[in-house]
Amino acid sequence: MRADAARRGLLLCVLLCAALPAQAHNRSVSYSTWTVEDAVLHAQVRLPGVELNRASLHPQDPRILDELASRVRNGFVPSSAAGHCTDASAQARRSGADFIVEARWRCDGPPQQIETRFLLDAIAGHLHLLQMRTGDGLIGPFALSAARPRVRVGAYGAAVPEPAFSRYLWLGAEHILIGWDHLAFLVVLLLGAASLRQLAWRITGFTVGHSATLILATLGAVRPPALMVESFIALTIACFAAERVLAGQARAAAHIATLTGALALVGWIAGALPGPLAAAAVLLILGGGLDTRLDSLRTGLFGLFHGFGFAGVLGELNAGQAVPALPLAGFNLGVELGQLLFVLPLWWLARRWPALHRPWLPALMLALGCAWFFQRIA
């Protein structure tokens, strides 16, 4: 009994820690463009102002420019065959809602590698997108993270490209495994599945839905407002979790529809959710409560919005340009692999410890979904 309680407590702590990144899906990103002139390496680093709070920095701090310049000097480590480049200098300035840091390093020979530590220790899951400027134009961007913090630099300052498919495969898997809202949605889908077959149908619907919109969005065919997408994703978590909390109770469908309607109405008033979308959410939730055969259809329709969320990081990675077919396939496959790496162990865990099916876990997911929803529409 005590062992079970300890396991539940441990899992609760893990899930509460998962709630800490309040921006559950919007991944933290910074950008840089590098130029090589003989043995001197120049960099222009751009940090969106919204990232400062995540790094426990304040935009209005009078020392913020000096702090950012220092973090760039110490956060990037270029090197040549002779060792680390030295004589680093940096100067920061404001540019609209962004902060720009101009930096330079002197190397004892042609640069061969750039390593980043910039914000990786301050913001969990931070992604840095690096481009190299050559005589033929820009090469990249290259996605650098805590797991892959380096890029090799070849002749004339050109970044040595990694195989596109594997790079995007890794990024897709990493993206879903740190996307707390997507993981929370998968937890709710799993908890409501009576069998592995039912779970498979639910996950299949979700996969078909998010794959379709991931492709459409990254090809530039459809680009809905990010506020609408992120708010609706949080709404799907809250509503599916409410189904599990109220499962088996009298008038459960009506109570769930009331909750969904209330959240959707608030989202509409806040300007985050269009009226037709808010109404559709209520009808989908109510219909699922009346007929469980609609499960895969509902998860597919809700998956459409999760796909738009997945597409956001690809848009950042490719500077808003359409993604070629092979990298797009790699990213989508990476998302599916990451999904399996999360769902299968969790299914095994849920089968061993039936206590995970008790209301406390879906209640936690409900609280997370509501918290993310209100934060995103604020």
Summary of the structure (lengths in Angstrom):
residues: 378
radius of gyration: 22.8
end to end distance: 42.5
largest distance: 75.1
contacts: 1272
relative contact order: 0.14
helix: 57%
strand: 19%
